[in-house]
């Protein structure tokens, strides 16, 4: 059977998977456009390993291990394009296999790269859902186990207050004031337990047919005074036509308000925030974009984690709750951010199709 190198080159060129062949010294002998594209390299100026992976030491170390004969199977590495800083950080999955010619005179290493950023994002979302489910079970147990003793202690403090109120003197008065403080702290602790329970057990949805542009216009009117007070520029950009959506209007409004508050806090004086809607393949896309400082790559992957926050007074729950609300509506919430350029949050919700 004859081999047609031109035919092989055409196949290699059309592959979406990045492929490169390195010789034993680490020089690139063959590479396809997808390989350079995934690395974010415009063109191959220098075929050496050091030059090719100069911006990512971890990626270079993985390839070096492969050149030294170590098996590399499904190793995931984060990578940012050196020639295209506007492209966000992505996850690349690396596989490598060594190929020795029949005469054993030379050994090459075939490197393959696949962009698994979407897979990583889906895995994180699935992990978040599982964590919320486990948190719900834990919260129910905590609320029961802690709630009963709290109630019993509060009753005993109340009885103690009644007993002390029958005694005259400075000491009972001082003790009564301390009991009041203790009971107030007990009520605060009970409130924390109940909030924890509400967080982990999402409320039932009360769905109704809603015009998405009406919803956004109401939110715009609600927050416009605050934006003017903060000297911010809030822009409302509504797309037409849009399909109606079936949502819990109160919960979705609260979700969008929380996201807008985050945007207000992110931008400085005279900052710009855009609240947009548009149709995308029958779905409704709602976007909140700001021109703030952006989110560092190391924080971007953790923003949906419970209690993870970079704000001094933040709780680390806002985005987690927003994501939960969107997921309850069979939608998706994604965040794109570039340091120094701003952040864009996109909510995709299924539109109600027109009647047949």
Secondary structure as GFF3:
##gff-version 3
##sequence-region A 1 356
A	DSSP	alpha_helix	5	14	.	.	.	ID=ss1
A	DSSP	beta_strand	18	22	.	.	.	ID=ss2
A	DSSP	beta_strand	28	31	.	.	.	ID=ss3
A	DSSP	alpha_helix	33	39	.	.	.	ID=ss4
A	DSSP	alpha_helix	49	52	.	.	.	ID=ss5
A	DSSP	alpha_helix	57	67	.	.	.	ID=ss6
A	DSSP	beta_strand	72	79	.	.	.	ID=ss7
A	DSSP	beta_strand	90	100	.	.	.	ID=ss8
A	DSSP	beta_strand	107	115	.	.	.	ID=ss9
A	DSSP	alpha_helix	117	164	.	.	.	ID=ss10
A	DSSP	alpha_helix	170	200	.	.	.	ID=ss11
A	DSSP	beta_strand	208	210	.	.	.	ID=ss12
A	DSSP	alpha_helix	212	229	.	.	.	ID=ss13
A	DSSP	beta_strand	233	237	.	.	.	ID=ss14
A	DSSP	beta_strand	245	247	.	.	.	ID=ss15
A	DSSP	alpha_helix	249	266	.	.	.	ID=ss16
A	DSSP	beta_strand	272	280	.	.	.	ID=ss17
A	DSSP	beta_strand	283	290	.	.	.	ID=ss18
A	DSSP	alpha_helix	297	300	.	.	.	ID=ss19
A	DSSP	alpha_helix	318	328	.	.	.	ID=ss20
A	DSSP	beta_strand	332	338	.	.	.	ID=ss21
A	DSSP	beta_strand	342	350	.	.	.	ID=ss22
###
